[in-house]
Amino acid sequence: MQILAKKIETDNIAINISNQPNGVYLLQITINGKSTTWKIVKK
C-alpha cells in the first residue's frame, strides 16, 4: 500500500505519520536515479 508519493524541490521535508496506525513503514527516496530505503517503526 502506498501512503504518499511526492516530488520534493527542497533539501528538507517533514512527513507527518501521526495519523497512521502503528507498524512498520518503508521510506524510499530516489535522487539522481539512485534509491535508498529506510525502515521506520512507529510504536
N, C-alpha and C positions, 0 to 999 in steps of 0.2 A: 504494500500500500504506500502510495506517495502522499506525503502531507504537504510539502511545499517545494516548489521549483521556482527559482528566481535568478535573473541575471543581475549581477552586482556591479555597480560602477564606482565603488569606493573601496578604500583599504580596510574598513572596519564595518562589521554588521553585527547586530544582536538579534538572535532568534528566540522568541518567547515560546516556550513549550509548556508553560504553566497550566494551560487549559487541556493539555493532552494527558491521557492516562499514564500511570506509572508503567515502566517497561524499558526495553532496550530499543534505542533508535540508532540508525546509521546515518551519519552526515557525510555526504560525498561532495567534494569540492574539486572542480576542474579548472586549471589555469594553464593557458597555452597548450591545451591538448593533453596535459598530464593530470591524472586523477589521484586524489588521496581520499581515503575513507577513515572516519573516526567512529568509534562506538561510544555512544552516550547512554548511561544508565540513569534513569530517573526513578527515584525511590519515593 
